[in-house]
Amino acid sequence: MASNDALDLSQVDPPIWRIMVADVVYGPYTLGQMRGFIEEGRLAAKSRVARGDGGEFRAAGAYLDFAAEFPHTPPPTRDDKPAPSNFLLTVQTDGDGRRAVISVLNQSGQFSELMAGTFILNAEMTAYDLRTQLSTVLAERGKFVIVNADTGQLAWMGLGTDTDQHARAVWKRGD
C-alpha cells in the first residue's frame, strides 16, 4: 500500500477527548484510546473528561460514549439539557456567514448583538455544542471566539495554530 493510499483514521475516530488530572489537561485522545484507558484502569467513572476544544469537564461516566464501560454507573440520558448559560461571542465573517450565525443564535436561545460582530446569548447548551453548530455553518468563511461566562469555558475556530497555543497557555478556568 502506497503512503498516499493510507487510511486516515482521524476521520473515523478523531482525537477530541481530553482528561484533566490535578488541573493539568492531557490529550487530545481518540475514543478508542479513552476506552483503552478505562480497560487499563487509568480512567474511572469520576475522572474529569471533556469532549472537544473548550468542552466542559465532567465525570467520564456522564458521557453516553462511556456508559457501557462503567456498568455500575447509572447511564446518562440524551434528554439531559445543560443549565442555561450566558455566552459572549465575537464573530468575523462575510454577509452570508453573518446570516448563518444569527440563524444559529436565534435557534439556540435569546441573544443580542452588542456591537458589530459581538453577541451575548443565553442558551441551554455547552460552549462545545455552540462551537460545533457555528463551525458547521461557518466552515471556512469566518472565525469566532466563544466565552461561557458561567463556567469559564473558552472555545474558538479559525484563529490559527500560534493563537491556539497562546490561548491554551493563557486562559485559566476558575473551577
C-alpha positions as CSV (number, residue, x, y, z in Angstrom):
1,M,0.0,0.0,0.0
2,A,1.5,3.3,-1.0
3,S,1.8,6.1,1.6
4,N,-0.7,8.3,-0.2
5,D,-3.3,5.5,-0.1
6,A,-3.1,5.2,3.7
7,L,-6.4,5.2,5.6
8,D,-6.8,8.4,7.6
9,L,-8.1,7.1,10.9
10,S,-8.5,10.6,12.3
11,Q,-11.7,10.9,10.2
12,V,-13.1,7.7,11.7
13,D,-12.0,8.2,15.3
14,P,-10.9,11.8,15.7
15,P,-8.8,12.8,18.8
16,I,-11.3,15.0,20.5
17,W,-11.2,13.8,24.2
18,R,-9.2,15.5,26.9
19,I,-8.6,14.4,30.5
20,M,-7.9,16.7,33.5
21,V,-5.8,15.4,36.3
22,A,-4.8,17.8,39.1
23,D,-5.7,20.8,37.0
24,V,-3.4,19.6,34.1
25,V,-5.1,18.8,30.8
26,Y,-3.9,15.8,28.8
27,G,-4.9,15.0,25.2
28,P,-6.5,15.1,22.8
29,Y,-7.2,11.3,22.6
30,T,-9.4,9.2,20.4
31,L,-12.5,7.4,21.7
32,G,-10.5,4.2,21.2
33,Q,-7.7,5.4,23.3
34,M,-10.1,6.6,26.0
35,R,-11.7,3.1,26.1
36,G,-8.2,1.6,26.4
37,F,-7.5,3.9,29.4
38,I,-10.7,2.6,31.0
39,E,-9.7,-1.0,30.4
40,E,-6.3,-0.4,31.9
41,G,-7.9,1.2,35.0
42,R,-6.3,4.6,34.2
43,L,-9.7,6.3,33.7
44,A,-12.5,5.9,36.2
45,A,-16.2,6.9,36.0
46,K,-15.4,10.0,38.1
47,S,-12.4,11.1,36.1
48,R,-12.8,14.6,34.7
49,V,-13.1,14.4,30.9
50,A,-14.1,16.9,28.2
51,R,-15.2,16.4,24.6
52,G,-13.6,18.8,22.1
53,D,-11.8,22.1,22.5
54,G,-13.5,24.2,25.2
55,G,-15.8,21.3,26.2
56,E,-16.9,21.3,29.8
57,F,-15.0,18.8,32.0
58,R,-17.5,16.3,33.5
59,A,-17.2,12.9,35.0
60,A,-16.4,10.3,32.4
61,G,-19.4,8.3,33.4
62,A,-21.7,11.2,32.5
63,Y,-21.0,10.7,28.7
64,L,-23.0,8.2,26.7
65,D,-19.8,7.2,24.8
66,F,-18.5,5.6,28.0
67,A,-21.8,4.4,29.7
68,A,-21.2,0.7,28.8
69,E,-17.6,0.9,30.2
70,F,-18.9,1.8,33.6
71,P,-21.6,-0.8,34.4
72,H,-22.2,0.4,38.0
73,T,-22.7,4.0,37.0
74,P,-26.3,5.0,36.0
75,P,-26.2,5.8,32.3
76,P,-26.8,9.4,31.3
77,T,-29.8,10.2,29.2
78,R,-29.8,12.3,26.0
79,D,-32.7,14.2,27.4
80,D,-30.4,15.9,30.0
81,K,-30.1,19.5,28.9
82,P,-27.3,21.7,30.3
83,A,-28.5,24.5,32.5
84,P,-29.0,27.9,30.8
85,S,-25.6,29.7,30.3
86,N,-24.6,33.2,29.4
87,F,-22.2,33.4,26.4
88,L,-20.2,36.2,24.9
89,L,-19.4,35.6,21.2
90,T,-17.2,37.5,18.8
91,V,-17.6,36.6,15.1
92,Q,-15.7,37.7,12.0
93,T,-17.3,36.5,8.7
94,D,-18.9,37.7,5.4
95,G,-22.5,38.6,4.9
96,D,-23.8,35.0,4.3
97,G,-21.8,33.8,7.3
98,R,-23.3,36.5,9.5
99,R,-26.8,35.5,8.5
100,A,-26.0,31.9,9.3
101,V,-24.6,32.8,12.7
102,I,-27.7,34.8,13.5
103,S,-29.8,31.9,12.5
104,V,-27.9,29.6,14.9
105,L,-28.2,32.1,17.7
106,N,-31.9,32.5,17.1
107,Q,-32.5,28.8,17.3
108,S,-30.3,28.4,20.4
109,G,-31.8,30.9,22.8
110,Q,-32.2,34.6,23.5
111,F,-29.4,36.8,22.0
112,S,-28.5,40.4,21.4
113,E,-25.8,42.0,19.2
114,L,-23.9,44.5,21.5
115,M,-21.8,45.9,18.7
116,A,-20.8,44.7,15.2
117,G,-19.9,41.0,15.4
118,T,-20.2,40.8,19.2
119,F,-23.1,38.9,20.6
120,I,-24.5,37.8,24.0
121,L,-26.6,34.7,24.2
122,N,-28.5,32.9,26.9
123,A,-29.0,29.2,25.9
124,E,-29.3,25.7,27.3
125,M,-26.1,24.3,25.8
126,T,-22.4,24.0,26.3
127,A,-19.7,26.1,24.7
128,Y,-18.7,22.9,22.9
129,D,-22.2,22.4,21.4
130,L,-22.3,26.1,20.3
131,R,-18.9,25.8,18.8
132,T,-20.0,22.7,16.8
133,Q,-23.1,24.4,15.5
134,L,-21.2,27.6,14.5
135,S,-18.3,25.6,12.9
136,T,-20.8,23.7,10.8
137,V,-22.5,26.8,9.4
138,L,-19.3,28.9,9.0
139,A,-16.9,26.2,7.7
140,E,-14.1,28.2,6.2
141,R,-16.0,31.5,5.9
142,G,-15.0,33.0,9.2
143,K,-13.6,32.8,12.7
144,F,-15.1,33.2,16.2
145,V,-14.4,33.1,19.9
146,I,-17.0,31.9,22.5
147,V,-16.8,32.5,26.2
148,N,-19.2,30.8,28.6
149,A,-19.5,33.5,31.3
150,D,-21.0,31.0,33.8
151,T,-18.4,28.2,33.5
152,G,-15.3,30.0,32.2
153,Q,-15.2,27.8,29.1
154,L,-13.4,29.2,26.1
155,A,-13.9,27.9,22.6
156,W,-12.9,29.2,19.1
157,M,-12.5,28.4,15.5
158,G,-10.2,29.7,12.8
159,L,-7.6,31.5,14.9
160,G,-4.5,29.7,13.7
161,T,-2.0,27.5,15.4
162,D,0.0,30.1,17.2
163,T,-3.1,31.9,18.6
164,D,-4.5,28.5,19.6
165,Q,-1.4,27.6,21.6
166,H,-1.2,31.1,23.2
167,A,-4.9,30.9,24.2
168,R,-4.4,27.5,25.8
169,A,-1.4,28.8,27.7
170,V,-3.2,32.0,29.0
171,W,-6.8,31.0,29.6
172,K,-7.4,29.5,33.1
173,R,-10.8,28.5,34.2
174,G,-11.9,29.2,37.7
175,D,-13.2,25.7,38.7
